[in-house]
Amino acid sequence: MAGDGKRTGTPVSVVVIGVEDLDASLGFYSGTVGLEVTERRTWQGPDFERYWRVPAGTTARCAFLGHGADPVGRIQLMQFSGAERKRVRPATVRRAVGLFNVNIYASDIRRDHARLKAQGFNFWSDPAHNNFGPAIGETLEASFDGPDGVVINLIQLVTEDPKTVIGHIAQFINGYGRTATGFTSVVTTAHTVADMEKALAFYYGPLGMTVFVESVLQGPVTNRALSLPEDARTRSVIVQGNHEYGKIALAAALNYQVPTLVPDAVPPNIGYLAQSFQVADLAATAQACAALGVEVFSGPVDIDLLGRGRCRAMVLRNPGSGALQELFQVG
């Protein structure tokens, strides 16, 4: 893996998104973002139904996308059959407990903002300049409502000094490469939790992730950019595995209330449904999860996973939020 050999831990390998129309969503993730489609199929049958806990006879048209040689930051799109599908996130919701957005690095955010806005995408603001201090560096960022209610956050890395955190990441991307349209695969994904300590116990424990940066987000300027009350205080902990991609931006509201997406963020619905992690030993990881009291959604089972082949896999609920977390062992 082309990540940092000094780090350990399991990054996000795949984000699973339920889509309203597979072809339309592929137009964005493949056509606009430039991710490569490595597998397409219709997923069906008893194993599929039990694994995703959908009614008998349900099928899903699926596509698996990624970029680069490493099994991180990939996207699995699933268009489930059935007339009862609902959208997980209403467009008016700007912060909620559950899986929330995907962050993608852009090479020219002002150009991309103009193009996507012309295509009809609703941006929350114009690209905003963020200065995180001399040790971290500067970015330009803009969030918009992507396909299927999934929030997309575009980030342009401004700082080039490799001694800074952002400059180091920029140097990595220069070597790793971008898609043909100038983007990357999923570098970070947001997860808002009701209980930060329980969420961290899961990510730090069974998955072996480590802290990347921790802070309290506050102040009128920051909160306006996040579409939060001006006096809001949000605990932010970004955790990482052994790669520059596949980080998780955890957030917990400290002095305000947010709704939850978790009850609706299940198949066959439309939206951000699950994070997926590749582990070396599923049995050992499952045992560590059981010790934390993590709820099992399905499995463990032997199943053919999209883009990964025959795997031993299971789906759990994150103890800090209830959001779905898939664990899989290849082979």
C-alpha positions as CSV (number, residue, x, y, z in Angstrom):
1,M,0.0,0.0,0.0
2,A,1.3,3.5,-0.9
3,G,0.5,5.0,2.4
4,D,2.7,5.8,5.4
5,G,4.6,2.7,6.4
6,K,5.1,4.2,9.9
7,R,1.3,4.2,10.6
8,T,-1.0,1.3,11.3
9,G,-4.7,1.0,11.3
10,T,-7.5,0.4,8.8
11,P,-8.6,3.2,6.6
12,V,-12.0,3.4,4.9
13,S,-11.8,1.0,2.0
14,V,-15.2,1.7,0.5
15,V,-18.2,4.0,1.0
16,V,-21.5,2.4,0.2
17,I,-24.2,4.7,-1.3
18,G,-27.7,3.8,-2.2
19,V,-28.7,5.6,-5.4
20,E,-31.9,6.6,-7.0
21,D,-30.7,6.0,-10.5
22,L,-27.4,4.2,-11.1
23,D,-26.7,5.7,-14.5
24,A,-27.3,9.3,-13.3
25,S,-25.0,8.7,-10.3
26,L,-22.3,7.2,-12.5
27,G,-22.5,10.3,-14.6
28,F,-21.2,12.2,-11.6
29,Y,-18.8,9.8,-10.0
30,S,-17.4,8.4,-13.2
31,G,-18.0,11.2,-15.7
32,T,-17.4,14.3,-13.6
33,V,-15.1,13.0,-10.8
34,G,-13.4,10.6,-13.1
35,L,-13.3,7.5,-11.0
36,E,-12.8,4.2,-12.8
37,V,-15.6,1.6,-12.9
38,T,-14.0,-1.7,-12.1
39,E,-17.1,-3.8,-11.8
40,R,-20.8,-3.6,-12.6
41,R,-23.4,-6.3,-11.8
42,T,-26.9,-7.0,-10.6
43,W,-26.6,-8.3,-7.1
44,Q,-29.4,-10.6,-5.9
45,G,-30.2,-13.9,-4.2
46,P,-30.7,-15.2,-0.6
47,D,-27.1,-14.4,0.5
48,F,-27.5,-10.8,-0.7
49,E,-30.9,-10.4,0.9
50,R,-29.7,-11.7,4.3
51,Y,-26.5,-9.7,4.2
52,W,-28.3,-6.3,3.5
53,R,-31.5,-7.4,5.4
54,V,-33.8,-6.6,2.4
55,P,-37.1,-8.3,1.5
56,A,-37.0,-11.5,-0.5
57,G,-36.8,-10.8,-4.2
58,T,-35.0,-7.5,-3.8
59,T,-32.2,-6.9,-6.3
60,A,-29.6,-4.1,-6.8
61,R,-27.9,-2.7,-9.9
62,C,-24.4,-2.0,-8.7
63,A,-21.2,-0.3,-9.7
64,F,-17.8,-0.2,-8.0
65,L,-15.4,2.7,-8.6
66,G,-12.0,3.7,-7.5
67,H,-8.7,5.3,-8.4
68,G,-5.1,4.3,-7.7
69,A,-3.5,1.0,-6.8
70,D,-4.6,0.9,-3.2
71,P,-7.9,-0.5,-1.7
72,V,-8.9,2.8,-0.1
73,G,-11.4,5.6,-0.7
74,R,-13.5,3.6,-3.2
75,I,-17.2,3.9,-3.9
76,Q,-19.9,1.3,-4.2
77,L,-23.2,2.5,-5.8
78,M,-26.3,0.4,-5.3
79,Q,-29.7,1.0,-6.9
80,F,-32.0,-1.3,-5.0
81,S,-35.3,-2.4,-6.5
82,G,-38.6,-1.7,-4.8
83,A,-41.1,1.2,-4.6
84,E,-40.6,1.8,-0.8
85,R,-37.2,3.5,-1.0
86,K,-36.8,6.8,0.7
87,R,-34.1,9.4,0.7
88,V,-31.9,9.3,3.9
89,R,-31.0,13.0,4.1
90,P,-33.5,15.8,3.4
91,A,-31.8,18.7,1.5
92,T,-32.5,21.0,4.5
93,V,-30.4,18.9,6.9
94,R,-26.9,20.4,7.2
95,R,-25.7,18.4,10.2
96,A,-27.1,15.1,11.6
97,V,-26.0,12.0,13.5
98,G,-24.8,9.3,11.0
99,L,-22.7,9.1,7.9
100,F,-22.8,12.5,6.2
101,N,-20.4,13.5,3.5
102,V,-17.4,12.5,1.3
103,N,-14.4,14.7,0.8
104,I,-12.6,14.8,-2.5
105,Y,-9.5,16.8,-3.4
106,A,-9.9,19.1,-6.4
107,S,-7.1,20.6,-8.5
108,D,-8.9,23.9,-9.3
109,I,-11.8,24.4,-7.0
110,R,-13.0,27.7,-8.4
111,R,-13.2,26.2,-11.9
112,D,-14.9,23.1,-10.5
113,H,-17.3,25.2,-8.5
114,A,-18.4,27.1,-11.5
115,R,-18.8,24.0,-13.7
116,L,-20.8,22.1,-11.1
117,K,-23.0,25.1,-10.2
118,A,-23.8,25.5,-14.0
119,Q,-24.8,21.8,-14.0
120,G,-27.4,22.6,-11.3
121,F,-25.7,21.4,-8.1
122,N,-26.6,23.4,-5.0
123,F,-23.5,24.7,-3.3
124,W,-23.8,25.8,0.4
125,S,-21.4,28.7,-0.2
126,D,-18.7,30.0,-2.5
127,P,-15.2,28.4,-2.0
128,A,-14.0,29.4,1.5
129,H,-10.4,30.0,2.5
130,N,-9.3,28.1,5.6
131,N,-6.0,28.9,7.5
132,F,-5.3,26.2,10.1
133,G,-2.0,27.7,11.2
134,P,1.6,27.4,10.2
135,A,1.9,23.7,11.2
136,I,-1.1,22.5,9.2
137,G,-1.5,25.0,6.3
138,E,-4.3,26.4,4.1
139,T,-7.1,25.1,2.0
140,L,-10.0,26.2,-0.2
141,E,-13.3,24.3,0.5
142,A,-16.8,24.2,-0.8
143,S,-19.7,21.8,0.0
144,F,-22.7,21.0,-2.2
145,D,-25.6,18.6,-2.4
146,G,-24.4,15.7,-4.5
147,P,-26.4,13.0,-6.1
148,D,-28.7,11.0,-3.9
149,G,-28.5,13.5,-1.0
150,V,-24.9,12.8,-0.2
151,V,-23.0,15.9,0.7
152,I,-19.8,16.4,-1.4
153,N,-17.0,18.5,0.0
154,L,-14.4,19.7,-2.5
155,I,-11.0,20.6,-1.1
156,Q,-8.1,22.3,-2.8
157,L,-4.8,22.1,-1.0
158,V,-3.2,25.6,-1.1
159,T,-0.1,25.1,1.1
160,E,2.8,23.4,-0.8
161,D,5.5,23.3,2.0
162,P,6.0,19.6,2.7
163,K,6.9,20.4,6.3
164,T,3.2,21.3,6.9
165,V,0.4,18.7,7.2
166,I,-1.4,20.0,4.1
167,G,1.8,20.4,2.1
168,H,2.7,16.8,2.9
169,I,-0.6,15.5,1.6
170,A,-0.2,17.7,-1.5
171,Q,3.2,16.1,-2.1
172,F,1.6,12.6,-1.7
173,I,-1.1,13.4,-4.3
174,N,1.5,14.8,-6.8
175,G,3.2,11.4,-6.7
176,Y,0.0,9.3,-6.4
177,G,-1.9,11.0,-9.2
178,R,-5.3,12.3,-9.9
179,T,-8.2,11.2,-12.1
180,A,-8.3,12.4,-15.7
181,T,-10.7,15.2,-14.6
182,G,-8.4,16.4,-11.8
183,F,-10.0,14.8,-8.7
184,T,-9.1,12.1,-6.2
185,S,-11.0,9.2,-4.7
186,V,-12.5,9.6,-1.2
187,V,-9.8,11.1,1.1
188,T,-12.0,11.8,4.1
189,T,-15.6,11.0,5.0
190,A,-17.7,12.7,7.7
191,H,-19.4,10.8,10.5
192,T,-21.4,12.7,13.1
193,V,-21.8,10.8,16.4
194,A,-24.0,11.0,19.5
195,D,-21.2,9.5,21.7
196,M,-17.7,10.4,20.7
197,E,-16.0,8.1,23.2
198,K,-17.9,5.0,22.1
199,A,-17.1,5.8,18.4
200,L,-13.4,6.3,19.1
201,A,-13.3,3.1,21.1
202,F,-14.5,1.3,17.9
203,Y,-12.1,3.1,15.5
204,Y,-9.1,3.1,17.9
205,G,-9.7,-0.5,19.2
206,P,-10.8,-3.1,16.6
207,L,-9.7,-1.0,13.6
208,G,-6.4,0.3,15.1
209,M,-6.9,3.8,13.7
210,T,-5.0,6.8,15.2
211,V,-5.8,10.5,15.7
212,F,-4.9,12.8,12.8
213,V,-6.0,16.1,14.4
214,E,-8.5,17.0,17.1
215,S,-10.1,20.4,17.8
216,V,-13.2,22.2,18.8
217,L,-14.9,24.0,15.9
218,Q,-16.4,27.3,17.0
219,G,-16.8,30.9,16.1
220,P,-19.2,32.8,13.8
221,V,-17.1,32.4,10.6
222,T,-16.5,28.7,11.1
223,N,-20.1,28.0,12.0
224,R,-21.5,30.0,9.1
225,A,-19.4,27.8,6.8
226,L,-20.8,24.7,8.5
227,S,-24.4,26.0,8.4
228,L,-24.5,25.9,12.2
229,P,-25.7,28.3,14.9
230,E,-23.1,31.1,15.4
231,D,-22.5,30.0,19.1
232,A,-22.3,26.3,18.2
233,R,-19.3,24.3,19.6
234,T,-18.5,21.0,17.8
235,R,-15.9,18.5,18.9
236,S,-13.9,17.3,15.8
237,V,-11.6,14.3,15.8
238,I,-10.2,13.1,12.5
239,V,-8.9,9.6,12.6
240,Q,-6.6,7.8,10.1
241,G,-5.4,4.4,9.1
242,N,-2.2,3.6,7.3
243,H,-2.9,5.6,4.2
244,E,-3.4,9.3,3.2
245,Y,-6.9,8.4,2.0
246,G,-9.8,6.9,3.9
247,K,-9.7,9.2,6.9
248,I,-12.8,9.8,9.0
249,A,-13.9,13.2,10.2
250,L,-15.8,12.5,13.4
251,A,-18.0,15.3,14.9
252,A,-20.1,15.6,18.0
253,A,-22.3,18.5,18.9
254,L,-21.4,20.0,22.3
255,N,-24.0,22.6,22.9
256,Y,-26.7,22.1,20.3
257,Q,-29.1,19.4,19.0
258,V,-29.0,17.7,15.6
259,P,-31.4,15.1,14.1
260,T,-30.4,11.6,13.2
261,L,-30.1,9.9,9.8
262,V,-29.4,6.5,11.2
263,P,-32.9,4.9,11.2
264,D,-33.3,5.6,7.5
265,A,-29.7,4.9,6.5
266,V,-30.3,1.2,5.6
267,P,-30.9,-0.6,2.4
268,P,-32.9,-0.3,0.2
269,N,-32.9,3.5,0.8
270,I,-31.2,6.3,-1.1
271,G,-28.1,8.0,0.5
272,Y,-24.9,7.2,2.4
273,L,-25.5,3.8,3.8
274,A,-22.2,2.3,5.2
275,Q,-18.4,2.6,5.6
276,S,-16.4,-0.5,4.8
277,F,-13.1,-1.6,6.2
278,Q,-10.7,-4.4,5.0
279,V,-9.3,-6.3,8.0
280,A,-6.6,-8.9,8.1
281,D,-8.4,-11.3,10.5
282,L,-12.2,-10.9,10.6
283,A,-12.7,-13.4,13.4
284,A,-10.2,-11.5,15.7
285,T,-11.7,-8.1,14.7
286,A,-15.3,-9.4,15.4
287,Q,-14.2,-10.6,18.8
288,A,-12.7,-7.2,19.6
289,C,-16.0,-5.6,18.5
290,A,-18.0,-8.0,20.7
291,A,-15.9,-7.1,23.7
292,L,-17.1,-3.5,23.1
293,G,-20.7,-4.6,22.9
294,V,-21.0,-3.6,19.2
295,E,-24.3,-4.6,17.7
296,V,-24.2,-7.0,14.7
297,F,-26.4,-6.1,11.7
298,S,-25.5,-9.2,9.6
299,G,-22.9,-12.0,9.3
300,P,-20.2,-13.0,9.5
301,V,-20.7,-14.9,6.2
302,D,-18.7,-15.9,3.1
303,I,-20.0,-13.7,0.2
304,D,-18.9,-12.3,-3.1
305,L,-18.5,-8.6,-2.5
306,L,-18.6,-6.1,-5.3
307,G,-15.1,-5.2,-6.5
308,R,-13.4,-7.5,-4.0
309,G,-14.4,-11.0,-4.9
310,R,-15.0,-13.8,-2.4
311,C,-14.7,-12.5,1.2
312,R,-15.5,-13.2,4.8
313,A,-17.7,-10.2,5.8
314,M,-20.1,-8.8,8.3
315,V,-22.0,-5.5,9.0
316,L,-22.1,-3.9,12.4
317,R,-23.5,-0.8,13.9
318,N,-21.1,1.8,15.2
319,P,-21.5,2.1,19.0
320,G,-21.2,5.9,18.9
321,S,-24.0,6.5,16.4
322,G,-25.6,3.3,15.1
323,A,-24.3,3.9,11.6
324,L,-23.5,0.8,9.5
325,Q,-19.9,-0.4,9.3
326,E,-18.9,-3.2,7.0
327,L,-15.8,-5.4,7.9
328,F,-14.4,-7.8,5.3
329,Q,-11.4,-10.1,4.9
330,V,-10.3,-10.9,1.4
331,G,-9.9,-14.5,0.4
